[in-house]
Every structure is written in C-alpha cells, then in structure tokens.
Amino acid sequence: MYAEKGNSMRVKALDHLVLTARDITATIAFYGDVLGMEPEVFEGADGTRRHALKFGAQKINLHETGAEFEPKAARATAGSGDLCFLSEGVIEDWLAHLAVMGVRVELGPVLRTGATGPITSIYLRDPDGNLVEVSVPA
C-alpha cells in the first residue's frame, strides 16, 4: 500500500547511502577526481573515524570490505552498487573530462528516464566495479 497524500509518515529525501569499498583511498580518489565529490573524514556517533564523499546536500558513507561499521547491509559487497548522479553542464563535457582522466565509458550517451524526467546518461565503473551513471537533464 502506498503512502497516502498528507500522511506525515513517509520518506521525503535521501540523506546518505553506504558503499562498501575494497580500497577507501582509491574510491575517494575516483569520486573526488573524476566526479568532483568532496572527501570528508568524520567521527561517527560511536567515536570511530569514518570516510564519506559529499556532493550537493547528500553524501556517500564508505565502509571498507571486511571492516564495515554496524549495523550494515546483510551482504555488504564491494561492486554491487548501481548509482545515478545528476549533473550540470552537457554530456559532451563529461565525455571529454572522462577521456582526460583515462576513464572508460561503458555505454552512452543514451536517453533515459530519471526520477524527475528525461535525462541523457553515460555509464562507467568505479574502482570496485560499481555501475556509475552520470546524467544531465535532457
């Protein structure tokens, strides 16, 4: 059953998600250098030192394979993610940037339908093999 309109007990936004990574340093370098995300080191509520990638009003928290923080996904696995990021600009600029960075585009540009409407997307892989879709509104 879908949440009824006016019901205050429903999700309104995504705050963060977690990626499990084999190599936190390589993951930070990829998402920072290639996608322009800002790395963050923060102290978890339990006092542990943690890593994240910030962009817009969201972030990706990073867990290292075999040393995940609790609670965690039932089957925390590096490379199982499939993420789509919206960006500004034009897709041709992304293609040129990725070529300079030596990042292979697996598919695209292709037309897709995103959460807010039509998008033009390209697909690539991060160091763990997660599928990363970079999109601009069509």
Buried (B, 14 or more C-beta within 10 A) or exposed (E): EEEEEEEEEEEEEEEEEBBBBBBBEEBBEBBEEBBEBEBBEEEEEEEEEBBBBBBEEBBBBBBBBEEBBEEEEEEBEBBBBEEBBBBEEEBEEBBEBBEEEEBEBEEBBEEBEBEEEEBBBBBBBBBBEBBBBBBBEB
